[in-house]
Amino acid sequence: MSVSEILLDIAKPHTPNIIEFAKVLTEIDGVEEVKIEVVEMDIKIETAKLRIKGNNLDLNKIEEKIRKLGGIIRSIDGVTVTK
């Protein structure tokens, strides 16, 4: 079995913008699609829903990349596991 989709609630700085943020996340092995939707914005951070689709996704690698971009995972809101 492998993880094929993860839905995360994240907080990230305004820079990089969500386009660049998504592009960097697609560099992770197994990631095929990244969708980010900003749900709240304040002076320093953006709160966003991050949906990542792919094959055999590794949450640890995803979290590491998000942290390198200055963000944090606030919660795991959904997951799809395929056989």
C-alpha positions, 0 to 999 in steps of 0.5 A: 500500500502507498500514500497517493494523496495528502491534504495538509493545513499549513502556515507559510511566510508570504515569500515564496509565493504559492506558485513558487512554493508549489513548484518546489514541492513538485521536486520531491520524489513521487509528487505529481501534483500540488494544489495550494489554496490560501484560506487566511492571510495576516501580516506575517503568514498565510494559512493554506490548504495544501493537497499533494498527489502522487505515488508513494508519498513520503510525509517526512520528505514533504514536511522537510521541504515545507520547513526549508521554505519557512512553513509548518504543518499545522495538521494532516486533514486527509489522506488517500492510501492505494493498494 
